[in-house]
């Protein structure tokens, strides 16, 4: 019993197919450089349908608009090689074309329709899972995987990855105990699976199990440090555990040793760096020189047509570093982005401008203004385009702004909310002491 990923239209030799399977495994486990590998496969076999579907899926999953030309080339190749518009390969091409057209909702709808007919199509599943996350569709993050689970078992290649995806969907919907159980099932099949490790880190973060989280990441470090595309993010989780234990010095040491020295500064790594420095700044830790270095890295990126999640994190860096030109330039793009996108398809539209204005206000010392802006959108903060742990930055900033602006009643309510969720958190206990 194997995962259903090979397209019957392929007449390539078995070596090419096996190379694609290896690339898919890299994609599923966040290891190596699958984009480089699939380009190499296609250069040797330019009519490999599986390879073109895989390359398109890699780019759509990453939401990498800088690689649009590669997606367009692969879609065109599939359409030329596969005349049957009802074939699975053509349906993959149709889903990727929707992404090319800027319609994320239609893209995930089409990848999801493939799964209805081919529930063991790992490629469609991993891309749909990623788009569900980007669109903030938390229920579908869980339920789309649940819809195909009955077609899988432990003998199928990739089953550990399916379990890890399902576990993440459970965690993001608050089913922490069950999420950890499913993630540990995935680790039983693949003890070095970074996705499963990631889910357990999330569960422990949301439950306030800081000491246990640090021990877990230390015990699994050889599986994720410097070997996967998720290394920086799991180092970020390690720093969050230190912060929750009220140990800012150790969190800063993690930033210096395991985040700021990464060799691959993609938007995800930049966002993790911004989010961690911002949390340290909320604790009055001096990180100005680090902000300058990080803002310079953000300045090198083209931020047109990127997710609002990334724009908010770039705003953090520019505002904290005092780069007003960068702040103004990004703010000027927001109306254009909003006009070019369908609000119904992007539920974070209503959040991004108030959030950016709140972050700017905080960076410039206008804590009352920050609290006012966040007060307007506090009930849609879950639309930030990130995980529950990532979106918590908004609540942390709101709480700190209320404290610094001497809004005692608001601060008391926000601290009580945090403490109810994680009563064992030393950070939350420190916030309680400040209320006095």
N, C-alpha and C positions, 0 to 999 in steps of 0.2 A: 504493500500500500504506500504510494508516494503522493506528494502534493501535486495538484493538477496545474502545472505551469508551462508545459511544453505545447507549442502551437502546431497543429497537424499540418499547417501549410508549409512548415519548414522542411526542406529537403537537404539540409546541411548535414555534414558528417557529425558523428556523435561527439567528436572532440569540441566542436563549436557549441553544441548544446550543453555539454558538461561545463564549459567555461562560463556560460551564462548562468548556470545553476550556482556556480561558485560566487559569481558577482551578486546574485540574489541573496545568497547567504551573508555576504558582506553587508548588504543593505539592511537585512533583517537584524543583524547584530551590531550595527554601527561600527564596523571594523574596516580597517584599510581605506582604500580610495576606490570605491566601486565605479565612480564616474570615469576615472582614468582607465580602469580595466575594461569597461564596456566600450569605450571609444577604441581601444586596442582591438577588441574582438571584432567590432564592425569594420575596422580598417582592413582586416583580413578576410571578412566575409560580409560585404556590404548588402547582401540580400537576405540576411538572417532576420526573419520576422520577429522571433523571440527577442533577439538583441535590440531591435528597434522599439518594441513594446517596453522592454526593460529600461532602455535609455530615457524614453519619454517619461516613464513612471518615476525614475530617479529624480528627474528635474522637477516634475510636477509635485512630487512629495516634498522636495526641498523648497518649493515655491521660488525657484531661482530664475528671475526674469532676465538675468544676464545671459542665460543659456537658451533663450527663446528660439534662436536660429537652429539649434540642434533638435529641439522638439519638432519644429516645423519640418525639418529635413526627414526626421524619422516618420512623422505622420504621412508625408508625401510618399515615402518609400513603401510604407505599409499599404497605402491606397493603390499604389501601382502594382505591387506584388500580389495583393489579395483582391480580386475583382468582386467577390461576394460580400456585399455590404452587411450581410447578417452574420458573417464569421466573427469569431471572438476577437481575432486580431483587429479587424476593422472597428469593432466596438471599443477596443482599447484606444485606437486612433481617434475615434469620435470623442471619447472622454478627454483625451489630451488636447484635442482641438478646442473644446469648450474652455479649457484652462488658458490656451493661447488667446482666446477671445476675451479673456478677463472675467469669465463667468464661473467662479469657483463653485457656486451652488449647483449649476448644471453639470459641472465636471464630476462632483461627488455623486450626483444622482445617477450619472451614467456608469461610473465605476461600481456603484451599489447595485445597479441593474445587472451587471455582469455577475456579481456575486450571487444574485438570486438564481441564476441559471448554472453558475459554476462555483458552488460554495467553497471549493478547494483551490480557487485561483488566488494564490498568495500575493501576487503582484497587485491585483485589484484591491485586495483587502488592506495591504499596507498603505496604499495611496489613499484610499477612502478614509482610513483611520487618521491619517495625517491631516486631511482636509477637514474632517469633522472637528479635529482639535483647533485648527486655525479659525474656523467659523464659530467656535464656542458652542458647538452642538454636543454638550456633555452627555446627554442621554444616548445619542447615537454613537458616541465614543464607546459606550458600553454595549448598547443593543445591537449595533451592526455586527459586532463580533459574536454576540450571543446567537444571532440568527444562523450562523454557520457552524457553531461549535459541535452540533450533533453529527456533523459529517466528518469530524476529525477524531483521531485517537493517537495514542502514544507511539504507534508504529509509523506514523506519517512524518516525512521529512518536513521540518519547519514547525512542528507542533509546539515546541517550546516557545517559539516566537508568537504563535497564536495565543497561547496562554498568557504571555507577557502583555500583549495588547489588551486582552480581556481584563487582566488584573488592573491595568492602568485605567481602563474605563470604569471599573468598579471603584477604584480609589477616588477618581474625580467626581464620582457620585456619592461619596461619603460612606461607602461600604468597606470600611477599613479592614475589619477582621477577615472578611471573605477575600478581599484583594490580596492581603498578605498570604493567605492560604494558597490561592491560585498561583501567585508569584513564586512561592516556594516549591510548588509542583513543577513549575518551569525550570527552576534551579536544580531540581532532582534529575531532570532530563539533560540539562546543560548547565553544570555548576558555574560556568563562566559567562552566562548570558547577561550582558550589560543592561538590557531592557528590563529583565526581571529584578536585577539589583536596584535599578532606578525606581521601580515601583515600591520596593520595600523601603527605600530611603524616603520616598514621599509619604508612605503610611506612617513611618516613625516621626517624620516632621509634623504631620497633621495631628498626631496623638501626643506630641510633646515628649517623645522618648529620646531626648538628646544624647544622653550617655550611651544608651543602647545603639543609637544611630551611628555615633562615632566608632564604637566597637565593631559594628557591622561593616562599615566602609573600610576600616582598617583591615579586617579579616578578608575582605574581597578585593583589596586594592590591586593585587596583581592581575585581576581580570579586567580592570577598567582604566587604570592609570597609564597614560602614554601608549595605549594600544587601541583605542576606539575613538569614534567621533563624538562620544558622549563624555569624554574624560573631563573637560572643563566644567561641564554641567554637574557632574557628580562631585567634583571638587567644590563647586558652589554649594551643593547640599551639605558637604562637610562643614563649610564655613557657617551655614545657617544653624547647624547643630551647636557650634561654638557660641554663636550669638544667643541662641535660646538658653544656653547655659550661662549667659552673662559673662562671656569670655571674649571680649572684643579683640584683645591682643592676639589670641590664637587665630581668630577669623582673619585678621589682617595678615598674619603670617601665611595663611593658606592662599590669600590673594597674591602675595608676592612670590610664593614658591610654586604654585600650581595653576594659577590663572594668568597672571600678567606676563609670564614667560612662554605662553603657548606659541607654537609656530604657525598655527592656522587661525588667523583673526577673521573668522566669518561673522555674520550678523548675530548668530546665536551666542558665540563666545563674547562678542562685544556687549551684548545685552546682559549676559551673566555678570560681566565685569562691572557694568554700570549699576546693576541692581545691588551688587554687594557693596560697592563704594557708597552708594546712597544709604544703605542700611547702616554702614559705619558712620557716615556723616550724621545720621539721625541720633547716633550715640555720642556725638561731639568728638569723634576721633578725627584728627587732622590728616587729611588725605589730599590736600590741594595739589601737590606735585603729581600724584598719581592721576588725578582728574585731568591735568594738563596733558599727560602722555596718552591717556585714553581718548580724550577729545581729539587729539591729533590723528589717532587711528580712525575714529569715526569720520573725521573730515575727509579721509581718503576714499570713503564709500559713496557710491551713487545711491541716493535714498529715494529716487523716483520710483513709484509703483511698488514700494515695499509695504509690508504689513504695518498697521498702525502701532502694533506692539513694539516694533523696532524704532519707529519714529519717537515714541515716548521715551525709550531708553537713550536715544541720541540726544533728545532734549535735556535729559538729566545731565549728561556729560557736558554739553555745551553751556548750560546754565550754571552748573557747579564750577566749571572752569572759567566762568566770566566771559565766554565767547559770545557776545551779544549778536555779532553778525551771523553766526551759525544758528542761533536761536531764531532770529528774525527770518532767515532764509527758510528754515523748516516750517515756521508758522505760516509763512506766505504760501507754502505749497498745500496746506490743508484744505482751503476752500476749493482749489482746483481738483484735489483728490476726491473730495466729497461730491463735486459736480460730475465727475467722471465715473462714479460708482453708484450702483443702485443701493439705496439705504436699506431696503428690505433684505438684500443679500449680505449686508455687512452690519450686523447688529452692534458693532463697536463704534459706529459712526457718531452716535450721540455722546459717546464718552470721550473721544480723543481730544477735542479742543479744550473742554473744561479741565481734563486731566493735565494736559500740557501747561495750561495757564496756572494750575495749582502747583505743579513742580517748579515752574519758573518763580512763582511768588515765594515758595519756601526757600529756594536757593538764594533769593535776594533779600531774605529776612522778613518778608511780609507774611507772617504766620496767620494773622487774622484773615488775610485775603486767600491764603491757601485753604484754610478751613472752610471759608465761604464757598469756594469753587468746588471742593470735594463734597461739601454738604449737598450740593445740587445733584450730584451723580452717585452718591454712596450706594443707592439701591440698584445701580446697574454696573457696579464695579467689577462684577464677575465677567463682564464683556471685554476685559482688557486684552483678550487674545492669548493668555497664558494659562498655566495650570493654577490650581487653588493656591499652591505655595507661592507662585509668582505674583498672582493678583493680591496676595496679602500685603505686598508693599504699599498698596493704596491705603489700606486700613492702618498700617503702621505710620505712614506719613500723616494721615488724618489725625491719628491719636497724638502724635508728637506736635503737630501744629496747634491742636487744641490746648495742649499743655503749655506750650510757649506763648500762646496768645492769651493765657489766663482765662480760658473759657472753662471754668471749673465743672459746671454741670455736664457739658458735652464730653469733657475729658473723662469724667467719672463713668459716664455711660459707656464710652468706647473701651476703657480699660476693663470694665466689668464684662463686656462682651468677649474680649480676648481671654480673660481669665476663665470664663465659663467653658470656653473651648479647650484651653490647655492650662488646667489649674496647677500642674507641676512645673510650668515654665518659670525659670528664674528671671527671665526678661520681664514676664508679666508681673512677677512679684516686685521687681524693681520699679515698674510703672506704678504699681499700687502705692509704694512708699512715696513716690513723688507727689501723688495726690494729697498726701498729708501736708 
